[in-house]
Amino acid sequence: MKTPPVATSRPTFSNRQPHLARSLSNRHIQLIAIGGAIGTGLFMGSGKTIALAGPSVIFVYMIIGFMLFFVMRAMGELLLSNLEYKSFSDFAGDLLGPWAGFFTSWTYWLCWIVTGIAELIAIALYTSFWWPDLPLWIPALAAVGILLGLNLTSVKAFGETEFWFALIKIVAIVTLIVVGLVMVITKFQSPGGTPASFNNLWNDGGMFPTGPMGFIAGFQIAVFAFVGLELVGTTAAEAKDPEKNLPKAINSIPIRIMLFYVVALIMIMTVTPWREVTADVSPFVAMFSLAGLGIAAAVINFVVLTSATSSANSGLYSTSRMMFGLAGEGSAPSRFQRLSRHKVPANALLFSCAFLLASAVLLYANPSIIAVFTVVTTMSAVLFIFVWTIILVSYIVFRKRRPALHAASKFKMPGGVYMCYVVLAFFGFLIWALTQKTDTLQALLVTPLWFVALGIVWFIIRRRPEQVAHHELHRANVEADRDAILAAQS
């Protein structure tokens, strides 16, 4: 049976002018995916997670990583089912309707604006380690300028920057694992007199010493460490040979989670019993200090600084590409679709940078603004959960409307629709977990205001001729897919 052609609910992407350049190689895609999986949440937030959940934090990270792997596989199958899709907002608009593309694109834009502001505040604070008298707004402003310059040059420059940022993170984590193993072999004793041993993982209250609610509390903090994992999906439009490179990057996610999260945390709690881990101190810094490495604080501070810079860099890249897509479909001003001579959406980059500058303004107005860091990052995590949910719902609709394309896919999602519902139920659990603490509950209650604002804007612009045309095309595509299924059955 011949596979029916797939119509999209938007103007054909291959006819869209101008085009983004496919300049990201396999090396770039792999490291961008790794960079998305390793963030400030691991280097700085893991101490608080260990204090809340004890050794059960190992299972927290494994469960979150396991669930998000299926989100990435669903995204991969959808992106490769039609190479005219440039990101997950494209297949959301095609499969669910123009409203879904609008809500997904703008929400993902806000995800990275909020995350970028938080990371730039972190950059300023990390910089104060070397220059304590420097006003915090100056390094934040300088970081915005540097990131803008890197992204304006070319997408290849972005790829190279992320490559080296990710490499620094990998070296730091692998070094920590090796140092931890040496400390176990040499029977190193912690300040409390406990020798380094794998027995420390279960000797003090077992694997779940803080009980069920302590285990649940670990999810509140850990989920932010995974935001950006889907970044590999936004590189689809600029990836060389996406049929080969995207599956490689997505399939390596479980290995990355096991190595960079689980093994690193196991080594930390093996060397330092979990009760001796301080919530407000990076366990990476603490462990290198215990090992007698005098320059540990400076080295790890540099690593965390590059981690925050990497996250902000990824955010600027993502927001500019989302703005480019929104302009192409008439949901944002057309000026954001213009590309520079380097095939980069320069106007979209400048627009996003204008919002990132809020970090410098906030730091100038209130140097202690880091007090809102937890609330800001929680809001980011909630918004990312919405985006991940849209990806899964799009996949469910895809399986129903286009079974022939699924049958022909060489990169099928394991578990299919069943696993989609399992992961959606897990997201419901995460939302409930966020209601259990005051600071995360505040962010959860504020977030719906964004969707109310988007709904108002959509109600206004949906009557525009281009949006009406998209809606009519979407409805025609739904009918065409239904006719194709009936024809195949007969």
Buried (B, 14 or more C-beta within 10 A) or exposed (E): EEEBEBBBBBBEBEEBEEBBBBBBBBEBBBBBBBBBBBBBBBBBBBBBBBBBBBBBBBBBBBBBBBBBBBBBBBBBBBBBBBEBBBBBBBBBBBBBBBBBBBBBBBBBBBBBBBBBBBBBBBBBBBBBEEEEEEBBBBBBBBBBEBBBEBBBBBBBBBBBBBBEBBBBBBEBBBBBBEBBBEBBEEEBEBEEEBBBBEEBBEEBBEBBBBEEEBBBBBBBBBBBBBBBBBBBBBBBBBBBEBEEBBBBBBBBBBEBBBBBBBBBBBBBBBBBBBBBBBBEEBBBBBBBBBBEBEEBBEBBBBBBBBBBBBBBBBBBBBBBBBBBBBBBBBBBEEBBBEBBEBBBBBBBBBBBBEBBBBBBBBBBEEBEBBEBBBBBBBBBBBBBBBBBBBBBBBBBBBBBBBBBBBEEBEBBBEBBBEBBEEBBEBBEEBEEBBEEBEBBBBBBEEBEEBBEEBEEEBEEBBEEEBBEBBBEBBEEBBEBBEEBBEEBEE
